[in-house]
Structure formats: C-alpha cells, structure tokens
Amino acid sequence: MIEARHLRVFRAVAKTGSFSAAARRLGCTQPAVSQQMRALEQSVGTPLLVRTGREMRLTEAGESLARHAVGILAGLTAAEEELAAIAGLRAGRVRLVSFPSGNSVLVPTALAEMRAEHPAAQISLVEAEPPQSVEMLRAGDCEIALAFRYLDMPAAAAESAEDEWGDLVVRPLLTDRLVGLFPSRHRFAEEAQAGRPLEMAELAEEQWIAGCPRCRRHLVAVCEGAGFTPRIDFATDDYPAVAGLVGAGLGVAMLPELALESVHPKGVTFAEVRPAVRREVVALTLPDLARVPAVEAMLEQLVHAARR
C-alpha cells in the first residue's frame, strides 16, 4: 500500500532529481529521504529510480507513479483543506428535521444564531413528525432530528420510548405543557377564563379535534385514563387549523403551549387540564455525528433557543 508521506517524498525526488535536493525542499535529511524511498519501492515491489553516476532517472514504473502522484496529492491536499475547514467551522453541513411547533418557535431562533456565528456552514431544514424524523436520522437523511415524547404515558410506553432512542444522543430542550382549547361560547369558557383547571373527566361528552397520528393516540390514551373514549370528529396536522375549528365551535382540543406561541386564534378560550399533560422536546443525533463541529454547534444553538 502506498502511503501519502512516501508519495510526497517521491514527487520531490522526481522533481529535483536527487535525494539531497529533495531533502532541502522537504526540510529533512538526505538519509530520511533515502529511507522513505526504499520503503516506497518495497511497497510497490519494483524499482522506481535508476542511479547512473551522479544522475538519477525514473524507471517506467517511476514515470507511471509520477503521473498519478500529481492528481493523488492534489486531491489529498484538497481533502485536507476541506476537512480543516469543517473542523474549524469555516464549512460544514447540518440537515435539520423538526416537527411543526418546533419549526414555528425553537428552530428559527436557533438557525438565525447559527448563521450569524458560522455563516459558512450549510444549514437546511425539512419538516417531519416523529417517528418519521427519527427514521430519517438513522437513514442518513439528516444530522439532527427534533422529536418529543409524552411524559405522562404508562410505564410500558415510556420504556418503549427510551428503547427507541437508546442508540442516539439525546439533548433535552424543554418540557412543553398541553393546554385545552374551547370555543369562547363553550359552557366551560367562563370558568376557564377565571382560571379554573378542567378535569379530563368533565370533557367526556365533548366532540374532539385531534392533531397528528401520534398526538391522536396520546389523546385517546389520556381520555381513556380519565374513563372515557373521545369522540374525534376532525383530525389535522395543522395547528392553526385545529384552533380555527375550535374557534368555529366545532369541538374542543388540546395543543402544546409551544404551538400556541405562533397561533393567534379568534373565538378560542384556553384552560389548564388535569391531570397535567406534558411532553419533553429533545434534539437527537447519532453518537458519531455529535462530534462533528457543525452538528455540535447547531445542538448548542437549539439548547440556547429553548432556554430563551
């Protein structure tokens, strides 16, 4: 196998025509150049140089290697410079995948700070709910995935979530509470405006508007824990649409506070629900990717955005 250090010495010898001249060019000793050349010839299994008196010329094999050496060393130098740029955050790529409410509040601030501090880094964003976003991370389609898990799920489901992320680096960002949404003319609206928390069992007869499939399953689990199965008339992944349906008097819903940061619905009253419904929002990446400077920097910006 040809080593890059041997190839650099060989190219210097080929260009200068002697070991001593090559040593001066490389800033090393003549015996060191001679030793490197012997090692290279042993590696390729054939002589590369022929010495005739004071002159030195390339053999046929030497001429062949010299032709290839130019491109090989140029490519290696370019690779080294590119890697140095990535390591120094003068370059680098981070593909981020996030769910809608994360995109509306957390991600814009983090991306803006990342671009301001590291303008040469290439940052991209696509939207996907977990578990699809986690699957994209494992498939190599992104470097960071924002995801969430509900903290009030039964023990078996909580353990399943832990196992699902067991091979990933998990960076906690924040705990997000879910809030009840009611039409302003709802029978509980006045009590909600007065600050009275509503028990889930009190909502057994309501018509519900649900969110994404995972949120829908969680809503059913919470309601069943309160002793009833919810009647879900409408389901949409679009949070403004959920709020709009509630405002039109078509049902009640629960949304994360994170989502409400960017939704300003009309005709809607908010209320705390009991038992409390919470979810943990996290940033996920692969262990090897966590050591990449651009990925590490993006994770830190997400943490800072969550704190703010």
HUDABEL-V295070 format. One record per backbone hydrogen bond with DSSP energy under -0.5 kcal/mol. NH is the residue of the N-H (numbers start at 0). CO is the residue of the C=O. Records with the same first field share a line. If there is no record, write none. Layout:
# HUDABEL-V295070
NH=CO + CO
This chain:
# HUDABEL-V295070
6=2
7=3
8=4
9=5
10=6
11=7
12=8
13=9
14=10
15=11
16=12
21=17
22=18
23=19
24=20
25=21
26=22
27=22
32=28
33=29
34=30
35=31
36=32
37=33
38=34
39=35
40=36
41=37
42=38
43=39
44=40
45=40
49=56
51=49 + 54
54=51
56=49
58=47
62=58
63=59
64=60
65=61
66=62
67=63
68=64
69=65
70=66
71=67
72=68
73=69
74=70
75=71
76=72
77=73
78=74
79=75
80=76
81=77
82=78
83=79
84=80
85=81
86=82
87=83
88=85
89=84
90=84
93=121
95=93 + 123
96=143
97=125
102=98
103=99
104=100
106=101
107=102
108=104
109=105
110=106
111=107
112=108
113=109
114=110
115=111
116=112
117=113
120=117
121=91
122=120
123=93
125=95
127=97
131=128
132=128
134=130
135=131
136=132
137=133
138=134
139=136
140=135
141=135
142=94
143=94
144=283
145=96
146=281
148=279
150=277
151=277
152=149
157=153
158=154
159=155
160=156
161=157
162=158
163=159
164=160
165=162
167=164
168=284
169=167
170=168 + 282
171=169
172=280
173=280
175=173 + 278
177=276
178=254
179=270
180=252
181=268
183=266
185=182
188=185
191=187
192=188
193=189
194=191
195=190
196=194
197=271
199=273
201=198
202=199
203=200
205=202
207=230
208=251
209=233
215=211
216=212
217=213
218=214
219=215
220=216
221=217
222=218
223=219
224=220
225=221 + 222
226=223
227=222
229=227
230=205
231=229
232=207 + 230
233=207
235=209
238=236
241=237
242=238
243=239
244=240
245=241
246=242
247=243
248=245
249=244
251=206
252=180
254=178
256=176
258=255
259=255
260=256 + 257
261=258
262=259
268=181
270=179
273=197
277=275
278=175
279=148
280=173 + 278
281=146
282=170
283=144
284=168
286=166
289=285
290=287
291=288
295=291
296=292
297=293
298=294
299=295
300=296
301=297
302=298
303=299
304=300
305=301
306=302
307=303
